Amino acid sequence: MNSEGRAKFHAKPAVTLTGTAEKCAIGPPLGIVDIGHSENAYLFRVTLPGVRHKCNIKLDIQREGRVRIEGMITESELFRMSANGYEMKVQELSPPGPFTVSFNLPGPVDPRLCSPKFRADGILEVIVLKYRIPLVSAEGLPENWYNGSFPAP
């Protein structure tokens, strides 16, 4: 292979993007966060490309709405176990190693009431209930203590 051919091999490949792909960076970025809400809960999704197993993720949610995700991106088995010994010339994905993603939800939450789900496409999806301070009447009873079991006064 001549030096010109070698230079072409080591150069970044030409990638053409169209449509919505044209507006995004090449490769799935780590830590993009989408946050949605309903009357009672928040839903957030975090991109974690390169994370292979949910056991490689530690999720910490604080009552004030602070979220911290720690994890490990592992090297592909194909690269480690191959007799060819691949050497990466271009790397657009996050390299192997530890990572942390932190962000704040719009309001307080009850961290005990959350349902995390790590999807096969590398997205962590979590629903966590909003924290509600119970209203208290002048007598010290919650405003909604009456549930129909007792006769009204």
C-alpha positions in Angstrom: 0.0 0.0 0.0 1.5 3.4 -1.0 1.6 6.4 1.4 -1.4 8.0 -0.2 -3.5 4.8 0.3 -2.3 4.6 3.9 -3.2 8.2 4.6 -6.8 7.6 3.3 -7.1 4.6 5.6 -6.1 6.6 8.7 -8.3 9.6 7.8 -11.7 10.0 9.4 -14.4 8.3 7.2 -16.7 10.6 5.3 -20.2 10.4 6.8 -23.2 11.9 5.1 -26.2 12.7 7.4 -29.7 13.7 6.2 -32.9 14.6 8.0 -32.9 14.6 11.7 -29.6 12.8 11.8 -28.0 15.8 10.2 -28.8 17.9 13.3 -27.1 15.5 15.7 -23.5 14.7 16.4 -22.0 11.5 14.9 -22.4 8.6 17.3 -24.8 8.4 20.2 -23.6 10.8 22.9 -23.4 9.7 26.5 -25.6 11.4 29.1 -28.3 13.1 27.0 -31.3 13.6 29.4 -35.0 14.0 28.6 -37.3 14.9 31.4 -41.1 14.7 31.4 -43.7 15.1 34.1 -47.3 14.4 35.0 -49.4 15.5 37.9 -47.8 12.8 40.2 -44.5 11.8 38.8 -41.4 12.6 36.7 -40.1 10.5 33.9 -36.5 10.8 32.8 -34.5 9.0 30.1 -30.7 9.1 29.9 -28.6 7.8 27.0 -25.9 5.4 28.1 -24.4 3.9 24.9 -21.7 1.4 25.6 -23.2 0.3 28.9 -23.8 -3.4 28.4 -25.4 -4.5 31.7 -27.7 -2.8 34.2 -25.3 -4.1 36.9 -22.8 -1.5 35.6 -25.1 1.3 36.7 -25.6 2.9 40.1 -28.6 5.3 40.4 -28.9 7.7 43.3 -32.0 10.0 43.6 -32.1 12.5 46.4 -35.4 13.9 47.9 -34.7 17.4 46.5 -34.6 16.0 43.0 -30.9 15.6 42.5 -30.1 12.6 40.3 -26.6 11.0 40.0 -25.9 8.0 37.7 -22.5 6.3 38.0 -21.4 3.5 35.7 -18.8 1.7 33.7 -18.6 1.5 29.9 -17.0 -1.8 29.1 -14.9 -2.7 26.1 -16.6 -4.8 23.4 -15.9 -8.5 23.6 -15.3 -8.5 19.9 -12.2 -6.2 20.4 -10.8 -8.1 23.4 -11.3 -11.7 22.3 -10.3 -11.3 18.6 -7.2 -13.0 17.4 -6.8 -10.1 14.9 -6.3 -7.6 17.7 -8.3 -4.6 16.4 -6.8 -1.2 16.8 -9.3 1.7 16.7 -8.5 4.3 14.1 -11.7 6.2 14.5 -13.7 6.4 17.8 -16.9 8.3 17.9 -18.4 6.4 20.9 -17.4 7.0 24.5 -14.2 5.1 25.4 -14.3 2.3 28.0 -14.1 3.5 31.6 -16.1 5.0 34.4 -18.6 7.8 33.9 -21.0 10.0 36.0 -24.1 11.9 34.8 -25.7 14.3 37.3 -28.8 16.6 36.8 -31.7 18.1 38.8 -35.4 17.2 38.3 -37.8 20.2 38.4 -38.9 19.5 41.9 -38.7 17.2 45.0 -39.4 13.5 44.7 -39.8 10.4 46.9 -36.7 8.4 46.0 -38.2 5.2 47.6 -41.0 5.3 44.9 -39.1 5.0 41.6 -39.1 2.3 38.9 -35.8 2.2 36.9 -35.6 0.3 33.7 -32.5 -0.2 31.6 -33.5 -0.8 28.0 -31.7 -2.9 25.5 -31.0 0.2 23.3 -28.8 1.7 26.0 -31.4 4.1 27.5 -32.0 4.3 31.3 -35.7 5.1 31.8 -36.9 6.0 35.3 -40.3 7.0 36.7 -40.1 8.6 40.2 -43.1 10.0 42.2 -43.2 13.6 43.1 -42.9 14.4 46.8 -46.1 15.8 48.2 -46.3 17.6 51.6 -49.6 16.5 53.2 -52.0 19.4 54.0 -52.8 19.6 57.7 -56.0 21.0 59.2 -56.1 23.3 62.3 -56.9 20.2 64.4 -53.7 18.5 63.2 -55.4 15.9 61.1 -54.6 15.6 57.4 -57.2 17.3 55.2 -58.1 14.1 53.5 -58.3 11.8 56.6 -62.0 11.1 55.9 -62.3 8.2 53.5 -66.0 7.4 53.9 -65.5 4.8 56.7 -66.6 7.2 59.4 -69.8 9.2 59.6 -69.4 12.8 58.9 -69.7 15.1 62.0 
